Amino acid sequence: MLRRHRARQVVNLVNLSTPLGLLIALAGRASVRRGDDGLLYAHGYRLRFPVAGAFTVGNVVLTAHPDGHLTGALLRHEARHATQYAFCVGLPMLPLYVLAVALSWALSGHPAAWNVFERLADLDDGGYPRRSSRWRRGTLK
């Protein structure tokens, strides 16, 4: 494992975001296994929130889909979120992310299009649309 991935793994363990991710996986009855670059993959997540193809808490990448779903661009996108948890000092990422969703919704009418965390993780890799702001489209009322 690369040094940066090991550092991310340790920071997300110490800042408690990975333990929270494991608790969420347990609550959602997901099967957890070791993945690449220090990540943990939680497949078969059964709770209906959040509504996403995959989401990340600490170094835990959760999905309702079966094993094998977390590959390619989506996995790179979710791995970037794991790094964001390390830089945001863990659990503060959750309220900051909710704030970013609200701001994105207000600006574009979509929860990810102007969400700074989704943009930094690459909208295209996450399967999110690129939208202009409502001000540019003239739809802000």
Disulfide bonds with the S-S distance in Angstrom:
none
